[in-house]
Amino acid sequence: MSNILFIGSGHMSEAIIRALIKNKVYKPQNILVNDIVKSRLDYLQLTYGVTPSEKIVNADIIVLGVRPQDAWSDIVQQFKTNKIIIISIIAGVTIAQIKASLTVDIPVIRTIPNTLTDTGFGYSGIATDVNDQAVARQRSVTQFFNSFGKLEYIDESLLDIFTGYAVAGPNYIYYFYESLVDAGVLVGLSRDMAKRIAIENLHGAACMLQTSQKHPRQLLDINNSPAGVGIHSLYELNNSDFAAGLQRSVRAGVIRTVELGKKQ
């Protein structure tokens, strides 16, 4: 089995490591982790059985999981062989920026993984330059990505948008769920009951959208009788500027992703 090296061991790297092991894509002993924080390496070794690496060593796949403001350029200059594949999960840093810092010609795949790695749901956007498109579809690479969700091959120009919309997407759902539960408590339900009802409605509504293939407006029409409870509730939701507020949130996420890249 091939080796994979994670440079940077933050929450996203940990989530990917957990999914790789759970889905038997890599054995723990074939996963190497490099980080400047020793306590973090100790934790990952104890929790998952992965191998800490104080030095940056060669591996078949190297995942760049450092922060955009970290010295990633100095790190990639240490790669001296083209027998590796770089997968970058650094927000806002382009493929061209990474390749400009390399001293050898190495395939670079840029991605922002979804945060639903433990569920198998969610899309990870994958971008390459023209020369590396075939590399991105190699079995080892697709196995890596399929271990924690679905793949969406996109142009790199869309990756910042994808981050603000798809990768940050669970945030909007969590916030909506929390607000819906609070609404149930507000009108008199216990918090436990409100949670159970809200999560069931979220699951059920998502399934209805998938299985019925109906437009959301069609499903809304089915669920709202003239002058009924549902339409009165939607009227108040419309008055709250809910839709525009959500759209502004997505746009803010995209703008922030772009800003992170410009700080390099």
Protein Blocks (a to p, Z undefined) as FASTA:
>chain_A
ZZdddehjafklmmmmmmmmmnomacfklpccddfblklmmmmmmmnopacdfbacddfb
dcdfbdfklckklmmmmpcbfkbccddfbehiafklmmmmpcbdcddddddddfklmnop
acddddddfklmmmmmgmklmmmmmmnoccddddfklmmmmmmmmmmmmmmmmmmmmmmm
mmmmmnopafklmmmmmmmmmmmmmmmmmmnopafklmmmmmpcghilklmmmmmmmmno
mmmmmmmmmmmmmmmmmmmmmmZZ
